[in-house]
Amino acid sequence: MSEPESEPTKPEQTDGPPSLFVMETAVALVLVAFGALVAWDSYRLGSGWSALTGPRAGYFPFRLGLLLAFCGACVLGQAIWKRHSLTTRFIEPRQIRPVLTVALPSAVYVLAVQWLGIYVPSIVFVALFMGLVGKLRWWKCVLVGVGHVLLMFWLFEKRFMVPLPKGPIEEWFGL
Amino acid sequence: MEEISLLFAGFQTALTPYNLWLMFIGISLGVLVGVLPGLGGPNGVAILLPLTFTMAGTPEGKTSAIILLSCIYWGALFGGAITSILFNIPGEAWSVATTFDGYPLAQKGRAGEALTAAFTGSFLGGLFAIVMITFLAPLVARFALKFGPPAFFAVYFLTFASFAGTSRSGYAKTTAATLLGFILAAIGMDTVTGQLRLTFGSERLLNGVDFLVAVIGLFGLGEIFLSMEEGLAFRGKRASIDLKVVLRTWREFPRYWRTVVQSCFIGAWMGIKPGGAIAASFMSYAVARRTSKNPEEFGTGRIEGVIAPETAAHAAGNSAMLPMLTLGIPGSGTAAVLLGGLMMWGLQPGPTLFLEQKEFVWGLIASMYLSNVAGLIIVLATVPLFAAILRIPFSIIAPLIVVVCAVGAFTVHNAMFDVWLMLIFGVVGYVFKKLDYPLAPLTLALVLGDRMEDAFRQSMLGSQGELSTFWGAPLEGTLMTVGIILLLWPALSKGLRWLATRGERT
């Protein structure tokens, strides 16, 4: 999947996006912390043996948590061991913009769905993204934006009777 | 030959106009999902699963629902080849090996031949696997009926051990991903004691983390973020398949019988084991090159180089249904989602399925024969259409896929919280893919976590806490021992090699 070895190793960088080493270490530390948290919470619940139910509720997760923390520590150790071959960047500076152009609007979109239901934010999100990122003609944006929402409404609410999130605007329409 | 009569009954179930229509829809959607970046087998099925809840209310409805969802899987298997050959972009991980010779063929203007060969190989591989399932599955199920909880735990253990032992991502990362899946599965109310686990006081985590939400985020959104890095400008070759090209390719096809046969066996074998289609396609390509008279021509546009990975991927994808139906252990990520679907419809996957749900099981197996034929016809007829879909700018496809993912995540439990979770899983999926953490064992662990824990607890209860129960009978003992060997295999083989080289030196 990733091919950091095949690329020529760049000299240590001081600014810009983090190197693979930094990311590997960070994720490994998160795994250790999460594993410890899981183990602690399961220990609190009871991770031993009960005469009534056999293994208590925390029995399995406690061991899983400890193992996960151990695996995280191993990844951390490997990263430190191989740190000289992990100097390539996690992401190239030119790649950050395109990733964020879809990641940030997606987050805003989900936030909007929370307040306004799915239909209106979907129209706005698709149409704006097509217009601003794709530089497509406005009528195409409106057509796809409204069209996919109508299709969704028919398929989910009418055909399969699965309700989708609705907000004040749909209420106003009496849906 | 009880199987034959059951199979014919299955054909009667599957051969209704409604089910044939669902087959057509499923395969078309599947090809679409396989062609589009950001959507794939696992999350395509995951997004459509909630739509089948109302469908699966009746026994016949359950059969129809599994036909629809499994056809999406077969369609996705076919669809991956289209992008690989025409655009040099593998639509699915299992069609990466198809690009090696498929794209050079397309550059030479032989895209039509390459596609026909790929589809035909896929068809034969699929057929081989289905015939195998027809005759082997009832035997395996009958055998597995004798399994007690320790044996089931041993089978689960073997499954995950073989993942860790064969993964290209390395031990620590594969195990970490698997454990993460188990832990996520443990969140929520404990079914035995009723206690709340790992919810940290949040009511929203009461029902746990649904694997569908995780799959949609990890595979769907994560993949979109990854695709965006390259800005994604598709520049593909044109392909027109007419009857003349198809017939010419078919006339030459018998020449490649050896490649087809060995790929069928590799695929069927790899598909039964977890890890499945992806490994099978690479392995089959490597074997085809090694056994070829002129291996140096591979990579420049050999038809065998397309047939081998596609045949194996299809054989593996289909035979992944064997352990899923008989043992309740899916052989691939998509099969894991299908298995999750069965559980949501109230079916108990495992050996009893063959006894108690005869109509369902044989309806599905019969539909696999039919949909394999239907799939071949549909993809041959619609390649230009799907190639045209890939020419749609990514600035239209990307937001639409985000919307589809959001809808898919919401409809699982009608909960907005799941949409947020999906967003988080999207980021996690992106980071994990970039750092080479495998996502398939995570999904599998998330789906199987509860069942594996139940098997463990029941065995422990039965033995009063003695771990030796897993070696208490020959069956369990063998399974556990094989599991441990598989788990330690990379280390063992390294050690053996080290011993061997040391022996040479002295």
Interface residues (C-beta under 8 A of the other chain):
Chain A: M1 S2 L20 M23 E24 V27 L31 F34 G35 V38 D41 S42 L45 W49 T53 G54 P55 R56 A57 G58 Y59 F60 P61 L64 G65 L67 L68 C71 G72 C74 V75 Q78 F90 I91 E92 Q95 P98 V99 T101 V102 A103 P105 S106 A107 Y109 V110 V113 Q114 I118 S122 F125 V126 F129 M130 V133 G134 K135 L136 V144 H148 M152 L155 F156 F160 M161 V162 P163 L164 P165
Chain B: P50 L51 F53 T54 M55 G170 Y171 A172 K173 T175 A176 L179 L180 F182 I183 A186 D190 V192 T193 Q195 R197 L198 F200 L221 I224 F225 M228 E229 E230 G231 P393 F394 S395 I396 A398 P399 L400 V402 V403 A406 V407 F410 T411 N414 M416 V419 W420 L423 G426 V427 Y430 V431 F432 K433 K434 L435 D436 Y437 E453 F456 R457 M460 L461 G465
